[in-house]
């Protein structure tokens, strides 16, 4: 069987995530995953195709150079924000009441629902996707798709959730790809594929809310009985947290983002003695210095995260599934990396919360850095979905070049170790020093109760990271 390649682009407000996988039969091996800064994208939608195309073209060129392939097409996700969901119903009378319903008839009813659903303005709106909710026959009601296939009936009726978005947002994707010099292999409605990549079958069956916190958009996907029941998105995310740090502390946007990634945490009361530490930022250009305490930084982060979570919890109540989430909440996306973010959501909502990493079923990700992180959930979802479509083949090996697998092995053997964290690699022209508070006289204190295991783990990770960062910056 001929090998084929899948290339996906997750175009976000702050990053472009480009992944390439090779498919051999049912084996899917991820060969490449890189996140690079995006441009021309706001709230998950392209507003400047010219700028966005340059960023995508550079990302594609870097992948081609490393892998020795020519990427002709890419799979790309549709915008996450500005989407409304509606109910569409379609029915048909069957010619033979005693024959069994086939999958083709199910698909025909689904297409009928999409074709006949009245858009408010066809010049402005477009169907992004549809999800079957239930099917009914002449004597059976609200069956799942799997149950209704094979049943004899005189009639068939289907109820679908249809997701409607802006047509201009899709056109901007087409313009961007044309300017970047790559074709479209497929466009996917990301909530479906991301849920498949992150959630377990048990979670989707029992009821779960998937929160994906990106840079410009935070989305909510609710699954129950194995079906996507509700989706919405709000135009707030990690970039808003960065902006708050920038304005509250008087930093540049780059410095604010890097400080958020290195020291950002929710719930300052849970940081204990870490909250007493001070970050001292010295500008090498003019010699000036500024200070900000870890506690104050955490207060700024927590205030914005609370606003985002409040909005999402309101949407959960609005969905009508608030009391059906037996498996609670799963948090994914880049925002899931904020320390104590999951604990804050649990405290505010009362649900059990876990961090959702890509499950990567049927996909080999060994040796591909970054693909197993929460920020790669959408990319893994697109890879899984595209690998099932045998018509998608996005790339071919360049003539006269080493094979992809050999080039990957050579790159891995010659790859340099990452530089020690420091002013050149992480914070640009600014040097950051962690200043410990003055030591107090020892006092006899009562032994504190043992911390929950998950907090103990996150605090240790946070403390070790800061210690390593400080050691790397000492002269």
MITI-714466 format. One line per 3 residues: number of its first residue (from 1); their letters; for each residue x, y, z of C-alpha. Coordinates in nm, 3 decimals, decimal comma, padded with zeros to 5 digits, always signed. Layout:
! residues N
NUM> a> X Y Z; ...
//
This chain:
! residues 475
1> xxx> +00,000 +00,000 +00,000; +00,133 +00,341 -00,099; +00,241 +00,575 +00,179
4> xxx> +00,060 +00,905 +00,203; +00,119 +01,221 +00,402; -00,114 +01,443 +00,600
7> xxx> -00,030 +01,806 +00,678; -00,252 +02,005 +00,914; -00,256 +02,373 +01,008
10> xxx> -00,412 +02,491 +01,333; -00,427 +02,867 +01,280; -00,470 +03,042 +01,613
13> xxx> -00,457 +03,400 +01,735; -00,102 +03,365 +01,868; +00,044 +03,058 +01,696
16> xxx> +00,046 +02,846 +01,384; +00,071 +02,477 +01,467; +00,187 +02,280 +01,162
19> xxx> +00,197 +01,901 +01,184; +00,290 +01,637 +00,927; +00,217 +01,265 +00,957
22> xxx> +00,285 +00,964 +00,736; +00,006 +00,709 +00,691; +00,082 +00,347 +00,605
25> xxx> -00,235 +00,146 +00,609; -00,383 +00,208 +00,952; -00,052 +00,319 +01,103
28> xxx> -00,022 +00,696 +01,148; +00,322 +00,826 +01,245; +00,362 +01,194 +01,333
31> xxx> +00,687 +01,317 +01,179; +00,675 +01,690 +01,247; +00,508 +01,937 +01,481
34> xxx> +00,606 +02,302 +01,525; +00,438 +02,605 +01,676; +00,538 +02,942 +01,529
37> xxx> +00,395 +03,293 +01,581; +00,091 +03,373 +01,368; -00,009 +03,702 +01,212
40> xxx> -00,326 +03,844 +01,065; -00,548 +03,636 +01,296; -00,778 +03,772 +01,564
43> xxx> -01,020 +03,574 +01,783; -00,945 +03,260 +01,584; -01,041 +03,412 +01,245
46> xxx> -00,826 +03,555 +00,967; -00,877 +03,929 +00,927; -00,567 +03,991 +00,712
49> xxx> -00,507 +03,705 +00,464; -00,187 +03,870 +00,333; -00,015 +03,867 +00,673
52> xxx> -00,150 +03,523 +00,761; -00,026 +03,375 +00,432; +00,332 +03,488 +00,496
55> xxx> +00,336 +03,318 +00,837; +00,188 +02,997 +00,695; +00,427 +02,998 +00,399
58> xxx> +00,727 +03,027 +00,631; +00,595 +02,744 +00,850; +00,539 +02,519 +00,547
61> xxx> +00,885 +02,596 +00,407; +01,050 +02,506 +00,739; +00,866 +02,172 +00,744
64> xxx> +00,960 +02,096 +00,383; +01,326 +02,172 +00,452; +01,343 +01,947 +00,756
67> xxx> +01,142 +01,656 +00,615; +01,257 +01,665 +00,252; +00,901 +01,670 +00,119
70> xxx> +00,689 +01,900 -00,094; +00,367 +01,999 +00,083; +00,099 +02,057 -00,180
73> xxx> -00,210 +02,064 +00,041; -00,303 +02,118 +00,405; -00,596 +02,025 +00,627
76> xxx> -00,712 +02,333 +00,814; -00,969 +02,407 +01,083; -01,269 +02,635 +01,047
79> xxx> -01,300 +02,937 +01,280; -01,405 +02,855 +01,637; -01,578 +03,181 +01,729
82> xxx> -01,887 +03,358 +01,597; -02,079 +03,032 +01,548; -02,446 +02,977 +01,626
85> xxx> -02,618 +02,641 +01,652; -02,968 +02,559 +01,532; -03,195 +02,254 +01,506
88> xxx> -03,262 +02,110 +01,161; -03,511 +01,829 +01,091; -03,546 +01,627 +00,772
91> xxx> -03,760 +01,323 +00,688; -03,818 +01,086 +00,399; -04,071 +00,818 +00,301
94> xxx> -03,905 +00,490 +00,205; -04,022 +00,287 -00,094; -03,988 -00,050 +00,082
97> xxx> -04,118 -00,056 +00,440; -03,967 -00,402 +00,505; -03,612 -00,329 +00,392
100> xxx> -03,352 -00,226 +00,648; -03,233 +00,132 +00,679; -02,881 +00,175 +00,542
103> xxx> -02,601 +00,419 +00,626; -02,645 +00,577 +00,284; -03,003 +00,666 +00,373
106> xxx> -02,883 +00,821 +00,701; -02,633 +01,033 +00,508; -02,902 +01,131 +00,256
109> xxx> -03,131 +01,256 +00,535; -02,840 +01,450 +00,685; -02,764 +01,616 +00,349
112> xxx> -03,132 +01,692 +00,308; -03,136 +01,869 +00,645; -02,834 +02,078 +00,548
115> xxx> -02,970 +02,164 +00,204; -03,315 +02,265 +00,324; -03,215 +02,455 +00,639
118> xxx> -03,302 +02,823 +00,579; -03,001 +03,047 +00,643; -03,084 +03,400 +00,750
121> xxx> -02,861 +03,542 +00,476; -02,687 +03,306 +00,233; -02,450 +03,584 +00,127
124> xxx> -02,322 +03,620 +00,482; -02,361 +03,278 +00,647; -02,239 +02,928 +00,574
127> xxx> -02,286 +02,581 +00,723; -01,975 +02,476 +00,916; -02,100 +02,134 +01,019
130> xxx> -02,388 +01,920 +01,141; -02,416 +01,653 +01,411; -02,697 +01,396 +01,425
133> xxx> -02,884 +01,409 +01,757; -03,146 +01,136 +01,710; -03,349 +00,943 +01,452
136> xxx> -03,711 +00,828 +01,449; -03,905 +00,571 +01,246; -04,276 +00,506 +01,215
139> xxx> -04,285 +00,328 +01,552; -03,958 +00,418 +01,727; -03,844 +00,756 +01,854
142> xxx> -03,512 +00,918 +01,943; -03,278 +00,638 +01,849; -02,907 +00,689 +01,792
145> xxx> -02,755 +00,662 +01,446; -02,592 +00,329 +01,531; -02,924 +00,183 +01,651
148> xxx> -03,142 +00,298 +01,361; -02,917 +00,150 +01,090; -03,057 -00,196 +01,015
151> xxx> -03,414 -00,124 +01,131; -03,702 -00,173 +00,884; -03,943 +00,121 +00,855
154> xxx> -04,172 +00,304 +00,614; -04,031 +00,644 +00,714; -03,713 +00,795 +00,852
157> xxx> -03,672 +01,127 +01,031; -03,352 +01,282 +01,163; -03,285 +01,568 +01,404
160> xxx> -02,954 +01,751 +01,366; -02,759 +02,027 +01,532; -02,629 +02,255 +01,258
163> xxx> -02,350 +02,502 +01,317; -02,360 +02,824 +01,118; -02,070 +03,066 +01,080
166> xxx> -01,953 +03,362 +00,876; -01,892 +03,299 +00,506; -01,630 +03,574 +00,493
169> xxx> -01,418 +03,391 +00,751; -01,409 +03,084 +00,523; -01,331 +03,295 +00,217
172> xxx> -01,039 +03,453 +00,401; -00,898 +03,104 +00,461; -00,918 +03,035 +00,087
175> xxx> -00,744 +03,363 +00,003; -00,475 +03,297 +00,262; -00,401 +02,945 +00,130
178> xxx> -00,385 +03,070 -00,229; -00,134 +03,340 -00,135; +00,067 +03,089 +00,069
181> xxx> +00,094 +02,861 -00,234; -00,079 +02,555 -00,087; -00,416 +02,402 -00,167
184> xxx> -00,692 +02,297 +00,068; -00,717 +01,925 +00,136; -01,010 +01,962 +00,377
187> xxx> -01,168 +02,205 +00,622; -01,285 +02,060 +00,953; -01,519 +02,185 +01,222
190> xxx> -01,267 +02,163 +01,506; -01,493 +02,093 +01,810; -01,572 +01,747 +01,670
193> xxx> -01,213 +01,643 +01,602; -01,071 +01,799 +01,919; -01,326 +01,616 +02,134
196> xxx> -01,227 +01,287 +01,969; -00,859 +01,359 +02,039; -00,897 +01,456 +02,406
199> xxx> -01,201 +01,281 +02,551; -01,238 +00,914 +02,634; -01,542 +00,717 +02,511
202> xxx> -01,662 +00,690 +02,874; -01,652 +01,067 +02,920; -01,845 +01,133 +02,600
205> xxx> -02,101 +00,872 +02,698; -02,161 +00,984 +03,058; -02,157 +01,358 +02,998
208> xxx> -01,858 +01,593 +02,995; -01,778 +01,957 +02,920; -01,459 +02,017 +02,721
211> xxx> -01,314 +02,365 +02,771; -01,043 +02,462 +02,520; -00,866 +02,780 +02,630
214> xxx> -00,670 +02,928 +02,343; -00,504 +03,265 +02,297; -00,799 +03,452 +02,147
217> xxx> -01,093 +03,215 +02,197; -01,219 +02,991 +02,476; -01,462 +02,727 +02,351
220> xxx> -01,706 +02,492 +02,522; -01,803 +02,152 +02,381; -02,054 +01,934 +02,567
223> xxx> -02,089 +01,564 +02,487; -02,346 +01,324 +02,626; -02,455 +00,975 +02,514
226> xxx> -02,152 +00,977 +02,284; -02,287 +01,273 +02,084; -02,182 +01,637 +02,063
229> xxx> -02,480 +01,814 +02,216; -02,372 +02,175 +02,251; -02,099 +02,409 +02,134
232> xxx> -02,020 +02,776 +02,185; -01,716 +03,003 +02,209; -01,635 +03,336 +02,370
235> xxx> -01,376 +03,582 +02,231; -01,150 +03,577 +02,537; -00,843 +03,369 +02,617
238> xxx> -00,475 +03,368 +02,705; -00,401 +03,683 +02,507; -00,633 +03,879 +02,737
241> xxx> -00,435 +03,754 +03,037; -00,115 +03,869 +02,867; -00,268 +04,211 +02,798
244> xxx> -00,365 +04,249 +03,165; -00,007 +04,172 +03,275; +00,126 +04,413 +03,013
247> xxx> -00,085 +04,708 +03,125; -00,082 +04,640 +03,499; +00,295 +04,596 +03,515
250> xxx> +00,402 +04,829 +03,232; +00,574 +04,552 +03,030; +00,603 +04,496 +02,658
253> xxx> +00,370 +04,234 +02,514; +00,656 +03,990 +02,450; +00,787 +04,025 +02,805
256> xxx> +00,436 +03,994 +02,951; +00,373 +03,673 +02,753; +00,703 +03,517 +02,859
259> xxx> +00,652 +03,609 +03,224; +00,303 +03,460 +03,208; +00,439 +03,136 +03,065
262> xxx> +00,722 +03,114 +03,321; +00,560 +03,247 +03,638; +00,185 +03,280 +03,572
265> xxx> -00,040 +03,098 +03,819; -00,395 +03,114 +03,950; -00,501 +03,121 +04,315
268> xxx> -00,221 +03,319 +04,488; -00,333 +03,181 +04,825; -00,224 +02,834 +04,705
271> xxx> +00,133 +02,939 +04,619; +00,240 +02,961 +04,985; +00,601 +03,097 +05,020
274> xxx> +00,632 +03,128 +04,640; +00,396 +03,425 +04,655; +00,647 +03,614 +04,871
277> xxx> +00,912 +03,612 +04,598; +00,976 +03,916 +04,379; +01,070 +03,931 +04,013
280> xxx> +01,322 +04,203 +03,942; +01,339 +04,298 +03,574; +01,643 +04,493 +03,460
283> xxx> +01,652 +04,659 +03,118; +02,001 +04,622 +02,973; +01,946 +04,910 +02,732
286> xxx> +01,894 +05,191 +02,982; +01,984 +05,012 +03,306; +01,645 +05,072 +03,464
289> xxx> +01,476 +04,807 +03,676; +01,122 +04,718 +03,778; +00,982 +04,480 +04,036
292> xxx> +00,668 +04,272 +04,056; +00,581 +04,015 +04,318; +00,472 +03,667 +04,220
295> xxx> +00,163 +03,718 +04,436; +00,056 +04,033 +04,249; +00,120 +03,862 +03,915
298> xxx> -00,099 +03,572 +04,027; -00,374 +03,813 +04,135; -00,376 +03,971 +03,789
301> xxx> -00,390 +03,629 +03,620; -00,659 +03,497 +03,854; -00,888 +03,799 +03,802
304> xxx> -00,900 +03,748 +03,425; -00,928 +03,368 +03,443; -01,225 +03,405 +03,680
307> xxx> -01,403 +03,625 +03,425; -01,344 +03,369 +03,150; -01,459 +03,078 +03,368
310> xxx> -01,769 +03,269 +03,483; -01,870 +03,319 +03,120; -01,816 +02,951 +03,039
313> xxx> -02,012 +02,835 +03,346; -02,300 +03,059 +03,238; -02,294 +02,888 +02,897
316> xxx> -02,299 +02,546 +03,065; -02,613 +02,646 +03,252; -02,762 +02,786 +02,931
319> xxx> -02,699 +02,458 +02,748; -02,938 +02,263 +02,969; -02,677 +01,995 +03,041
322> xxx> -02,538 +02,135 +03,367; -02,681 +01,849 +03,574; -02,579 +01,579 +03,323
325> xxx> -02,201 +01,622 +03,333; -02,121 +01,302 +03,524; -01,758 +01,321 +03,419
328> xxx> -01,723 +01,689 +03,498; -01,494 +01,919 +03,301; -01,187 +01,853 +03,087
331> xxx> -00,957 +02,152 +03,033; -00,730 +02,165 +02,727; -00,560 +02,420 +02,501
334> xxx> -00,262 +02,640 +02,582; -00,441 +02,802 +02,877; -00,454 +02,466 +03,054
337> xxx> -00,082 +02,507 +03,132; -00,148 +02,788 +03,381; -00,066 +02,655 +03,728
340> xxx> -00,378 +02,595 +03,940; -00,614 +02,682 +03,653; -00,786 +02,345 +03,686
343> xxx> -00,810 +02,386 +04,064; -00,970 +02,728 +04,020; -01,231 +02,591 +03,781
346> xxx> -01,308 +02,308 +04,023; -01,348 +02,557 +04,309; -01,578 +02,782 +04,106
349> xxx> -01,789 +02,511 +03,941; -01,800 +02,218 +04,184; -01,724 +01,975 +03,899
352> xxx> -01,432 +01,737 +03,888; -01,169 +01,880 +03,653; -00,884 +01,712 +03,469
355> xxx> -00,629 +01,846 +03,223; -00,692 +01,706 +02,875; -00,386 +01,592 +02,683
358> xxx> -00,425 +01,444 +02,333; -00,499 +01,074 +02,369; -00,346 +01,003 +02,025
361> xxx> -00,525 +00,673 +01,972; -00,399 +00,492 +01,661; -00,127 +00,758 +01,621
364> xxx> +00,244 +00,718 +01,690; +00,389 +01,036 +01,840; +00,721 +00,904 +01,970
367> xxx> +01,013 +01,141 +01,912; +00,792 +01,432 +01,804; +00,823 +01,703 +02,068
370> xxx> +00,516 +01,910 +02,149; +00,253 +01,688 +01,988; +00,148 +01,546 +02,327
373> xxx> +00,090 +01,888 +02,489; -00,251 +02,041 +02,553; -00,191 +02,309 +02,289
376> xxx> -00,168 +02,035 +02,022; -00,515 +01,890 +02,088; -00,671 +02,044 +01,774
379> xxx> -00,380 +01,927 +01,555; -00,404 +01,569 +01,680; -00,778 +01,574 +01,621
382> xxx> -00,733 +01,684 +01,260; -00,466 +01,419 +01,203; -00,696 +01,146 +01,335
385> xxx> -00,988 +01,263 +01,121; -00,783 +01,312 +00,804; -00,608 +00,975 +00,837
388> xxx> -00,946 +00,803 +00,799; -01,002 +00,973 +00,460; -00,801 +00,773 +00,208
391> xxx> -00,837 +01,047 -00,054; -00,622 +01,293 +00,144; -00,255 +01,294 +00,044
394> xxx> -00,093 +01,629 +00,116; +00,276 +01,583 +00,031; +00,534 +01,383 -00,162
397> xxx> +00,905 +01,327 -00,108; +01,136 +01,545 -00,314; +01,342 +01,369 -00,578
400> xxx> +01,704 +01,315 -00,483; +01,644 +01,381 -00,114; +01,681 +01,142 +00,175
403> xxx> +01,370 +00,964 +00,287; +01,164 +01,135 +00,549; +01,237 +00,880 +00,819
406> xxx> +01,613 +00,899 +00,759; +01,609 +01,278 +00,767; +01,417 +01,269 +01,095
409> xxx> +01,674 +01,034 +01,248; +01,961 +01,250 +01,127; +01,796 +01,563 +01,261
412> xxx> +01,739 +01,399 +01,598; +02,102 +01,287 +01,627; +02,243 +01,632 +01,542
415> xxx> +01,988 +01,842 +01,725; +02,147 +02,070 +01,980; +02,040 +02,063 +02,341
418> xxx> +01,808 +02,351 +02,429; +01,980 +02,658 +02,564; +01,967 +02,728 +02,932
421> xxx> +01,680 +02,963 +03,016; +01,812 +03,317 +03,031; +01,781 +03,670 +02,914
424> xxx> +01,882 +03,594 +02,553; +01,642 +03,306 +02,493; +01,335 +03,388 +02,699
427> xxx> +01,307 +03,753 +02,787; +01,490 +03,938 +02,509; +01,668 +04,251 +02,632
430> xxx> +01,534 +04,217 +02,986; +01,709 +04,029 +03,264; +01,493 +03,880 +03,536
433> xxx> +01,611 +03,794 +03,883; +01,404 +03,618 +04,148; +01,453 +03,803 +04,476
436> xxx> +01,377 +03,611 +04,794; +01,214 +03,797 +05,084; +01,429 +03,866 +05,392
439> xxx> +01,442 +03,571 +05,627; +01,236 +03,598 +05,943; +01,327 +03,464 +06,282
442> xxx> +01,232 +03,104 +06,323; +00,908 +03,046 +06,506; +00,740 +02,732 +06,626
445> xxx> +00,444 +02,667 +06,405; +00,189 +02,394 +06,387; +00,232 +02,134 +06,120
448> xxx> +00,023 +02,220 +05,816; -00,224 +01,967 +05,679; -00,097 +01,759 +05,391
451> xxx> -00,163 +01,912 +05,051; -00,372 +01,733 +04,792; -00,161 +01,529 +04,553
454> xxx> -00,238 +01,728 +04,237; -00,150 +02,062 +04,401; +00,167 +01,916 +04,549
457> xxx> +00,270 +01,809 +04,200; +00,195 +02,141 +04,032; +00,366 +02,343 +04,309
460> xxx> +00,679 +02,127 +04,285; +00,687 +02,163 +03,909; +00,642 +02,540 +03,939
463> xxx> +00,911 +02,570 +04,211; +01,163 +02,353 +04,024; +01,110 +02,550 +03,706
466> xxx> +01,170 +02,883 +03,877; +01,478 +02,747 +04,052; +01,624 +02,620 +03,725
469> xxx> +01,546 +02,948 +03,556; +01,716 +03,148 +03,832; +02,023 +02,921 +03,829
472> xxx> +02,052 +02,964 +03,455; +02,052 +03,343 +03,485; +02,318 +03,370 +03,758
475> x> +02,647 +03,504 +03,631
//
